[in-house]
Amino acid sequence: MRQRIITGVLAGAFLVALTIVGGWLFTSLLVLLAIIGFTEYAKMNGVKWSHPSALLGYAGVLLFVLPWSEWNMDVPSEMTIMWMLAFLLLAVTVITKNKTTIDGAALMLLGALYVGYGFAAMIDVRGIVPNGLFWTFLSFSCTIASDTGAYFCGRTFGRTKLWPSISPNKTVEGALGGVVLSLVVASVFSLSAPDTIDLPKALLIGLLAAVAGQFGDLIQSAYKRVRDIKDTGTLLPGHGGVLDRFDSWLIVFPLLLLTGLLPA
C-alpha cells in the first residue's frame, strides 16, 4: 500500500505539472503513454510488438495522437485512418496465409482506435482555445472524483454487487457514490467559473464522466478477466500499466468531445 501511495502521488504530480505546462511537453507525454498502452494491449493479446499487424496498429495510434496540424501537415480524417488500417490489416491476413487471422486483425484495429483515439482526445481537449486547461482539469477531476467516490462509498455502504462476474468488488452503492461526488466536483467548477460553464452543462459533464468512467474501468476489468491477467503492465509499481490507470479517461474524453459537451 505504501508503494502504491508513493507511486500514485509522484505520478499524479508529474501529470498535473505537465498538464499545466501544456504544449509539446504534455503532448509528448501522452504520445509516449499511447505507445506504451498499445504495447500492453498487443502483449495482452499475445502479439509481439514487431509483428506486422502490431506495427500497423502502432502506425494507426501515431496517426491519431501526433500533432500533425501543429506541424502544418495534412492528415486523413479518423474514418479514413480506420478504413486504411482495416484494409492493411486484412491484407496481412492474406499475405501471411492466415497466420494472422481475421480475428487478430480485428483486435489490432480495435486497439489502435481504443488507445489512439482515447489519448488523442486528451490532447485535443488540452488544446482547446480558450480555456483548454480548465476543460482538461474538469474532465480529469470528475473522473477521479467518480473513482474516489465509488471506492470509499463502496467500502462504507456497499452491499449490492454491481457486476460480480466482471468485477466482484464493485457495488451499486459505490457506483452511485461515484456519480454523486463527480456531480459535486462539476458543480464546484461551474460555481468557480460561471462565465466559462453554466451549472446544467457542468452537471451533464459530471454525470457522463462518472458513468462513462466507471464503464471504462469495467471494460478493462472484463478484458483482463478474459485474458486471465491481473494488470496490463508494470509501468507504475502498485498500480499496474498504462491501460490500468487510464482506462476511464480513454472512454471519458472521446465521449465528452463526441457529445459536444466540450468545445471542439
TABEL-V933224 format. One record per backbone hydrogen bond with DSSP energy under -0.5 kcal/mol. NH is the residue of the N-H (numbers start at 1). CO is the residue of the C=O. If there is no record, write none. Layout:
NH&CO + NH&CO
This chain:
5&1 + 6&2 + 7&3 + 8&4 + 9&5 + 10&6 + 11&7 + 12&8 + 13&9 + 14&10 + 15&11 + 16&12 + 17&13 + 18&14 + 19&15 + 20&16 + 21&17 + 22&18 + 25&22 + 26&22 + 27&23 + 28&24 + 29&25 + 30&26 + 31&27 + 32&28 + 33&29 + 34&30 + 35&31 + 36&32 + 37&33 + 38&34 + 39&35 + 40&36 + 41&37 + 42&38 + 43&39 + 44&40 + 45&41 + 46&43 + 47&42 + 48&46 + 51&48 + 55&51 + 56&52 + 57&53 + 58&54 + 59&55 + 60&56 + 61&57 + 62&58 + 63&59 + 64&60 + 65&61 + 66&62 + 68&66 + 71&67 + 71&68 + 72&69 + 73&68 + 81&77 + 82&78 + 83&79 + 84&80 + 85&81 + 86&82 + 87&83 + 88&84 + 89&85 + 90&86 + 91&87 + 92&88 + 93&89 + 94&90 + 95&91 + 96&92 + 97&94 + 98&93 + 99&96 + 101&99 + 105&101 + 106&102 + 107&103 + 108&104 + 109&105 + 110&106 + 111&107 + 112&108 + 113&109 + 114&110 + 115&111 + 116&111 + 116&112 + 117&112 + 117&113 + 118&113 + 118&114 + 119&115 + 120&116 + 121&117 + 122&118 + 123&119 + 124&120 + 125&121 + 126&122 + 127&123 + 128&125 + 132&128 + 135&131 + 136&132 + 137&133 + 138&134 + 139&135 + 140&136 + 141&137 + 142&138 + 143&139 + 144&140 + 145&141 + 146&142 + 147&143 + 148&144 + 149&145 + 150&146 + 151&147 + 152&148 + 153&149 + 154&150 + 155&151 + 156&152 + 157&153 + 158&153 + 158&154 + 161&159 + 162&170 + 163&167 + 163&170 + 166&163 + 167&163 + 170&167 + 172&160 + 175&171 + 176&172 + 177&173 + 178&174 + 179&175 + 180&176 + 181&177 + 182&178 + 183&179 + 184&180 + 185&181 + 186&182 + 187&183 + 188&184 + 189&185 + 190&186 + 191&187 + 192&188 + 193&189 + 196&193 + 197&193 + 202&198 + 203&199 + 204&200 + 205&201 + 206&202 + 207&203 + 208&204 + 209&205 + 210&206 + 211&207 + 212&208 + 213&209 + 214&210 + 215&211 + 216&212 + 217&213 + 218&214 + 219&215 + 220&216 + 221&217 + 222&218 + 223&219 + 224&220 + 225&221 + 226&222 + 227&223 + 228&224 + 229&224 + 236&240 + 237&235 + 239&236 + 240&236 + 245&241 + 246&242 + 247&243 + 250&246 + 251&248 + 252&248 + 253&249 + 255&251 + 256&252 + 257&253 + 258&254 + 259&255 + 260&257 + 261&256 + 262&256
